[in-house]
Amino acid sequence: MHNACRSSVIHLCRSEISQGLPNVSIEVVGENLAVVVVFNRDAGTGYDSLHVYNWKSGQSKTVW
């Protein structure tokens, strides 16, 4: 865990077994942590998401 980070855990989403395992992409830019979660089995069902957090505070900035 980074010294500037308040918590090492950020909750992203819940999933069902039927969705299969997600593909996850992570990008850090400055204080922003962007996480893309894509479920290949459920293409087009709306379970895919983009999460943007302030990685230092753990505060959610955006969820799409």
DOVEXBA-109667 format. One record per residue: x, y, z of N, C-alpha, C in turn; residue number from 0; residue in three letters. Coordinates in nm, 4 decimals. Layout:
BEGIN
+----------+----------+----------+----------+----------+----------+----------+----------+----------+-----+-----+
:      nc1 :      nc2 :      nc3 :     cac1 :     cac2 :     cac3 :      cc1 :      cc2 :      cc3 :   k :   r :
+----------+----------+----------+----------+----------+----------+----------+----------+----------+-----+-----+
:        X :        Y :        Z :        X :        Y :        Z :        X :        Y :        Z : NUM : Ala :
...
+----------+----------+----------+----------+----------+----------+----------+----------+----------+-----+-----+
# end
This chain:
BEGIN
+----------+----------+----------+----------+----------+----------+----------+----------+----------+-----+-----+
:      nc1 :      nc2 :      nc3 :     cac1 :     cac2 :     cac3 :      cc1 :      cc2 :      cc3 :   k :   r :
+----------+----------+----------+----------+----------+----------+----------+----------+----------+-----+-----+
:   0.0841 :  -0.1169 :   0.0000 :   0.0000 :   0.0000 :   0.0000 :   0.0894 :   0.1242 :   0.0000 :   0 : Met :
:   0.0509 :   0.2240 :  -0.0771 :   0.1233 :   0.3506 :  -0.0841 :   0.1031 :   0.4294 :   0.0449 :   1 : His :
:   0.2047 :   0.4993 :   0.0912 :   0.1953 :   0.5748 :   0.2168 :   0.0868 :   0.6823 :   0.2151 :   2 : Asn :
:   0.0553 :   0.7395 :   0.0973 :  -0.0448 :   0.8460 :   0.0870 :  -0.1880 :   0.7928 :   0.0799 :   3 : Ala :
:  -0.2030 :   0.6621 :   0.0675 :  -0.3354 :   0.6000 :   0.0517 :  -0.3977 :   0.5717 :   0.1884 :   4 : Cys :
:  -0.5269 :   0.6052 :   0.2050 :  -0.5958 :   0.5826 :   0.3327 :  -0.6394 :   0.4381 :   0.3521 :   5 : Arg :
:  -0.6763 :   0.3695 :   0.2422 :  -0.7246 :   0.2314 :   0.2499 :  -0.6750 :   0.1541 :   0.1283 :   6 : Ser :
:  -0.6512 :   0.0264 :   0.1464 :  -0.6030 :  -0.0560 :   0.0356 :  -0.7164 :  -0.1295 :  -0.0363 :   7 : Ser :
:  -0.8423 :  -0.1039 :   0.0015 :  -0.9563 :  -0.1731 :  -0.0571 :  -1.0539 :  -0.0719 :  -0.1173 :   8 : Val :
:  -1.0925 :  -0.0942 :  -0.2434 :  -1.1954 :  -0.0144 :  -0.3101 :  -1.2956 :  -0.1121 :  -0.3702 :   9 : Ile :
:  -1.4230 :  -0.1010 :  -0.3309 :  -1.5271 :  -0.1896 :  -0.3849 :  -1.5669 :  -0.1411 :  -0.5239 :  10 : His :
:  -1.5633 :  -0.2311 :  -0.6219 :  -1.5996 :  -0.1957 :  -0.7591 :  -1.7412 :  -0.2366 :  -0.7948 :  11 : Leu :
:  -1.7704 :  -0.3658 :  -0.7851 :  -1.9019 :  -0.4129 :  -0.8270 :  -1.9245 :  -0.5550 :  -0.7767 :  12 : Cys :
:  -2.0477 :  -0.5994 :  -0.7895 :  -2.0828 :  -0.7393 :  -0.7618 :  -2.1070 :  -0.8077 :  -0.8951 :  13 : Arg :
:  -2.0840 :  -0.9375 :  -0.8983 :  -2.1083 :  -1.0106 :  -1.0221 :  -2.1713 :  -1.1462 :  -0.9913 :  14 : Ser :
:  -2.2314 :  -1.2023 :  -1.0924 :  -2.2918 :  -1.3349 :  -1.0836 :  -2.2014 :  -1.4355 :  -1.1543 :  15 : Glu :
:  -2.2070 :  -1.5595 :  -1.1137 :  -2.1278 :  -1.6650 :  -1.1767 :  -2.1558 :  -1.6721 :  -1.3262 :  16 : Ile :
:  -2.2803 :  -1.6466 :  -1.3660 :  -2.3179 :  -1.6555 :  -1.5072 :  -2.2466 :  -1.5507 :  -1.5943 :  17 : Ser :
:  -2.1954 :  -1.4445 :  -1.5322 :  -2.1241 :  -1.3415 :  -1.6072 :  -1.9825 :  -1.3846 :  -1.6439 :  18 : Gln :
:  -1.9314 :  -1.4862 :  -1.5793 :  -1.7946 :  -1.5294 :  -1.6035 :  -1.6965 :  -1.4363 :  -1.5335 :  19 : Gly :
:  -1.5692 :  -1.4612 :  -1.5547 :  -1.4664 :  -1.3778 :  -1.4941 :  -1.4522 :  -1.2478 :  -1.5728 :  20 : Leu :
:  -1.4348 :  -1.1365 :  -1.5047 :  -1.4200 :  -1.0090 :  -1.5748 :  -1.2774 :  -0.9867 :  -1.6233 :  21 : Pro :
:  -1.2647 :  -0.9059 :  -1.7272 :  -1.1360 :  -0.8503 :  -1.7667 :  -1.1290 :  -0.7130 :  -1.7013 :  22 : Asn :
:  -1.0169 :  -0.6813 :  -1.6392 :  -1.0030 :  -0.5561 :  -1.5666 :  -0.8810 :  -0.4811 :  -1.6196 :  23 : Val :
:  -0.9000 :  -0.3529 :  -1.6505 :  -0.7900 :  -0.2656 :  -1.6921 :  -0.7796 :  -0.1527 :  -1.5909 :  24 : Ser :
:  -0.6558 :  -0.1180 :  -1.5537 :  -0.6324 :  -0.0157 :  -1.4525 :  -0.5354 :   0.0881 :  -1.5061 :  25 : Ile :
:  -0.5652 :   0.2141 :  -1.4786 :  -0.4772 :   0.3245 :  -1.5179 :  -0.4726 :   0.4240 :  -1.4023 :  26 : Glu :
:  -0.3534 :   0.4705 :  -1.3691 :  -0.3365 :   0.5727 :  -1.2660 :  -0.2760 :   0.6960 :  -1.3321 :  27 : Val :
:  -0.3424 :   0.8104 :  -1.3120 :  -0.2937 :   0.9381 :  -1.3631 :  -0.3077 :   1.0395 :  -1.2496 :  28 : Val :
:  -0.1964 :   1.0862 :  -1.1974 :  -0.2002 :   1.1779 :  -1.0839 :  -0.2672 :   1.1111 :  -0.9652 :  29 : Gly :
:  -0.3710 :   1.1742 :  -0.9137 :  -0.4460 :   1.1169 :  -0.8010 :  -0.5659 :   1.0352 :  -0.8467 :  30 : Glu :
:  -0.5825 :   1.0159 :  -0.9776 :  -0.6972 :   0.9423 :  -1.0323 :  -0.6611 :   0.7978 :  -1.0603 :  31 : Asn :
:  -0.7489 :   0.7094 :  -1.0179 :  -0.7387 :   0.5666 :  -1.0471 :  -0.8608 :   0.5307 :  -1.1308 :  32 : Leu :
:  -0.8390 :   0.4878 :  -1.2548 :  -0.9485 :   0.4471 :  -1.3427 :  -0.9448 :   0.2955 :  -1.3577 :  33 : Ala :
:  -1.0610 :   0.2316 :  -1.3406 :  -1.0725 :   0.0869 :  -1.3526 :  -1.1874 :   0.0552 :  -1.4473 :  34 : Val :
:  -1.1577 :  -0.0201 :  -1.5545 :  -1.2603 :  -0.0652 :  -1.6481 :  -1.2839 :  -0.2133 :  -1.6215 :  35 : Val :
:  -1.4110 :  -0.2519 :  -1.6043 :  -1.4486 :  -0.3906 :  -1.5795 :  -1.5380 :  -0.4358 :  -1.6954 :  36 : Val :
:  -1.4950 :  -0.5414 :  -1.7664 :  -1.5692 :  -0.5917 :  -1.8832 :  -1.5959 :  -0.7408 :  -1.8639 :  37 : Val :
:  -1.7235 :  -0.7791 :  -1.8742 :  -1.7635 :  -0.9201 :  -1.8663 :  -1.7885 :  -0.9709 :  -2.0076 :  38 : Phe :
:  -1.7038 :  -1.0587 :  -2.0565 :  -1.7151 :  -1.1068 :  -2.1946 :  -1.8381 :  -1.1922 :  -2.2210 :  39 : Asn :
:  -1.8845 :  -1.2658 :  -2.1213 :  -2.0019 :  -1.3514 :  -2.1424 :  -2.1306 :  -1.2723 :  -2.1569 :  40 : Arg :
:  -2.1350 :  -1.1527 :  -2.1022 :  -2.2573 :  -1.0727 :  -2.1019 :  -2.2471 :  -0.9524 :  -2.1944 :  41 : Asp :
:  -2.1898 :  -0.9720 :  -2.3114 :  -2.1730 :  -0.8611 :  -2.4056 :  -2.3073 :  -0.7934 :  -2.4334 :  42 : Ala :
:  -2.3104 :  -0.6630 :  -2.4148 :  -2.4308 :  -0.5865 :  -2.4441 :  -2.5369 :  -0.5866 :  -2.3356 :  43 : Gly :
:  -2.5090 :  -0.6425 :  -2.2188 :  -2.6109 :  -0.6480 :  -2.1136 :  -2.6013 :  -0.5336 :  -2.0139 :  44 : Thr :
:  -2.4988 :  -0.4502 :  -2.0234 :  -2.4894 :  -0.3360 :  -1.9343 :  -2.4146 :  -0.3606 :  -1.8052 :  45 : Gly :
:  -2.3475 :  -0.4748 :  -1.7905 :  -2.2723 :  -0.5023 :  -1.6680 :  -2.1322 :  -0.4417 :  -1.6720 :  46 : Tyr :
:  -2.0839 :  -0.4056 :  -1.7905 :  -1.9523 :  -0.3452 :  -1.8018 :  -1.9542 :  -0.2077 :  -1.7357 :  47 : Asp :
:  -1.8406 :  -0.1664 :  -1.6788 :  -1.8405 :  -0.0390 :  -1.6071 :  -1.7031 :   0.0268 :  -1.6073 :  48 : Ser :
:  -1.7056 :   0.1576 :  -1.5862 :  -1.5851 :   0.2381 :  -1.5683 :  -1.5963 :   0.3054 :  -1.4328 :  49 : Leu :
:  -1.4949 :   0.2919 :  -1.3510 :  -1.4918 :   0.3515 :  -1.2173 :  -1.3708 :   0.4431 :  -1.2092 :  50 : His :
:  -1.3912 :   0.5649 :  -1.1598 :  -1.2807 :   0.6575 :  -1.1380 :  -1.2812 :   0.6982 :  -0.9910 :  51 : Val :
:  -1.1671 :   0.6818 :  -0.9266 :  -1.1518 :   0.7116 :  -0.7837 :  -1.0340 :   0.8048 :  -0.7620 :  52 : Tyr :
:  -1.0387 :   0.8780 :  -0.6524 :  -0.9195 :   0.9422 :  -0.6005 :  -0.8506 :   0.8327 :  -0.5204 :  53 : Asn :
:  -0.7367 :   0.7838 :  -0.5663 :  -0.6745 :   0.6681 :  -0.5023 :  -0.6209 :   0.7009 :  -0.3637 :  54 : Trp :
:  -0.5955 :   0.8276 :  -0.3347 :  -0.5454 :   0.8629 :  -0.2019 :  -0.6555 :   0.8542 :  -0.0969 :  55 : Lys :
:  -0.7738 :   0.9086 :  -0.1303 :  -0.8835 :   0.9104 :  -0.0334 :  -0.9776 :   0.7916 :  -0.0469 :  56 : Ser :
:  -0.9781 :   0.7262 :  -0.1639 :  -1.0731 :   0.6183 :  -0.1897 :  -1.2095 :   0.6677 :  -0.2339 :  57 : Gly :
:  -1.2242 :   0.8006 :  -0.2476 :  -1.3535 :   0.8595 :  -0.2854 :  -1.3827 :   0.8354 :  -0.4331 :  58 : Gln :
:  -1.5040 :   0.7879 :  -0.4607 :  -1.5484 :   0.7663 :  -0.5973 :  -1.5745 :   0.8997 :  -0.6652 :  59 : Ser :
:  -1.5236 :   0.9140 :  -0.7866 :  -1.5466 :   1.0351 :  -0.8647 :  -1.6506 :   1.0110 :  -0.9731 :  60 : Lys :
:  -1.6483 :   0.8931 :  -1.0341 :  -1.7375 :   0.8618 :  -1.1453 :  -1.7607 :   0.7112 :  -1.1533 :  61 : Thr :
:  -1.8820 :   0.6734 :  -1.1870 :  -1.9131 :   0.5344 :  -1.2220 :  -2.0021 :   0.5372 :  -1.3443 :  62 : Val :
:  -1.9596 :   0.4712 :  -1.4521 :  -2.0394 :   0.4605 :  -1.5757 :  -2.0656 :   0.3170 :  -1.6085 :  63 : Trp :
+----------+----------+----------+----------+----------+----------+----------+----------+----------+-----+-----+
# end
